[in-house]
C-alpha cells in the first residue's frame, strides 16, 4: 500500500481544515471550571483517549475569538512539540465544540474521501510517526508545524477497504484494552485488601530507618570514570523502577570493577527500590533473583530491611499506598530537579503490624499476582496480535 496521499488532500472543505491551537492569545488567566473544553497535550493519552479529570475550560467569548482553533466531533488532534510528539486522539461526540493550544495540531477529514477511524490508525502507525520525527529532528526543539502536517502522507485505499481495516484494528485494540482493564482491577483489588487489613490508625507507626539494615543509593558510573557497556553487571536506573515492578526491556550494564567499588549499593534479592528524583519519585519495586547481580544509580534508593519486622510484599504495598505516597511527595525538595533524600526515607513513618499479619497479606497478594500474570500473558498476546494487524494493514496485507 503506497503512502502517497497528503493529509491536505483528504481535508474537509472548511475554512480551517488543518491547523493548530492558539499562539498565546488564550492565557491561563482565562481558565475556569466550566465552558468550552480547552484541550492540552496533558489531557491526551498515548492510547488515544482525552482525559477530562484536569481539563481546563474557557469562556465562550474567548473561544469565539479564536475560530482557527475550533475543534468539532470527528476532528483528529495530534501533539506536535517536545517529547510528547505523536499523541493522537479523535474529538468525541460529547464535545460539540472545543479549543486547543499551539502544541496540538488538528485535521478535519472530508468523509467522502477518507474514513476518520482509518486516518486515526494511520496517524498512530510507525510509518506516519516516522514522518513526524524526520521533520522534528531538524530543529533544536523537537516539533513540526502546520505546513508539515498538511504534507504528511497516508495510504488511501477505497472507502470500503478503509472501513474494513479500521473495524479490524478497532476490535484488536478493544481486546488489548480489555486485558489492561483486568490487570488494573487486580491491582485495585490488592490495594483495597491492603487498606482493609492495615488501617494506619490501628498500628503503631515507626521510622522506616529503624526497621532497616541500611537505606542507600548508587552513583553515576561517569562520575567515577566508567561508562556503560554491552554486557557486564546490570545497572538499574529510575526508568526501570515502575509502580510495583521492574521493567528491564531497556538494560544498561556497567563493568564488574565499578560494581565491586560500589559495595553498598549492590542489590540483593528482596531489597526494595524507590525512585528519588524527577517525575517518577515514589515509584517502587522489589529486587528479584533473575536480575542479579545488579547495582543502581544515584536516582534510586535501595532498602535492606529486617526480615523479622517487614515482609517485602507488605513493605512494597505500604510504600505505594496513597497515604504513604502523600508523605513522600510532601518531602520533595523543589530544586532544579525535584528530589527526596535518603534522610527523608529513613524518617518516613510507616505502620508496623505484626509480621504474621504481613505474611498473611503477602500470601493473598501472591495469589492475586499469579492471576494477574495470566492476564499479563493474555495482554502480551493481544498486544502482539494488534501490532501484527497494524503492520499488515498498512502493507496492504490485511484485507
Steps between C-alpha positions, in 0.01 A plus 500: 500500500654829393531785748443764237194705603563824690272588790407825327356292215245334729426807713146629545380783281483744789679826572762352737519122429861458614653722765606524861399677818539858610846653519479687828163668463335272756667555838483278813316791661208412271468146640189412696309194621229514233450618143675385182751214551857621443700190408870490589759231428478383863131419438596250227622146563712279278197268477299758310288617792414854605495517880268757656617469863726808494372666186482880486202686355474842341211748465296494179612850407867397523429193289307703241796736464720208388315329212816350349523278808142368496472124549191296411402132544701284261794739474834323549749670729872429531766632741768682303777625730746369758543147629129418459496534121259256338215460749183461292132519599158562346264765641205303644131566434445629853723802420292696249760778510851522646817701464870426533858624536779564251657169609218306336422469129156416365373336182138516386431213258280507188277192558456454124874444462611324818360310797591675827589185703722382215688832491532485880671160482720622215617792711582269793697256282877485481531621137304816581679561830832468318397792282445713810843428642675539167381860496539555875869411526588792275426753774653564842159455665335184360180580317322552171276780374168524318672515162672168579173348624329575170777320311515182710379197302271204556388211275153540351325182386128516406263610779360149540850362555581777745193408707589129504857575614381739771241251629763226533741733680222628728414144605865407560547820701187427708642159586826640636313775689284234664812314616645825638182565698516152653857565615396836645219330693745250653718792612199676647397182681843461661502863611146472637592192706811677628301802618238276664763295684732780607310801629780744583311619810515155661868411479795679650700708255877466484780670311591293195867539589442321832392186311792490257862389482560791264338738252741622235534594133747447218714726287544594138772292336609805299580684824747224577656487154301197381245467225215271397581191299324225304529241777618465856309587817140613463465870591151596618386861450178682588346422159518129591310545828127519428196487728549162666726336245836514327498555124823375350427514128758778472810378683820682586816327615806614695846346541555252782770729636249783556249258654760379750592859585139579593451222755236687697259525205541144377148359483375192682186296441207652687646850528249778442583768242353852510549777245642820650507751216277662238146418392530135610561575871341234719484221244608180668577135416651188655834361384454149360762228464485496121650850473805438719783588519403865468573851625317834494565862410462812713131548413395173669510398866537140616357389834627198689251439782477265799316195372359423845330842504397558139368279222611621155148481349353689794774765483455548125125556527550717806734729304260506203184568700355853469562623856871402489541644150356827633771502767770433241380776271478729802875454548588603144758774470420736212843547351603508134372144508258386770648245739471331837796412721610181670437677830138558393461127436663405830262733684194382307234384746330172403251280689657184644244219542607155632716308253247214498233735368746635242576145388130423469457803274800385295337160446180666377701741286696214345180321395367819342836556330487150350163579345631836388792330324254288300325820397838652417578211265161549335581870461835418339324276248231758423767769467700280264185430298416871479850599389495225237167626365625860504809413293308280258225759458730761357688255284175414327497146645207518741201511264 
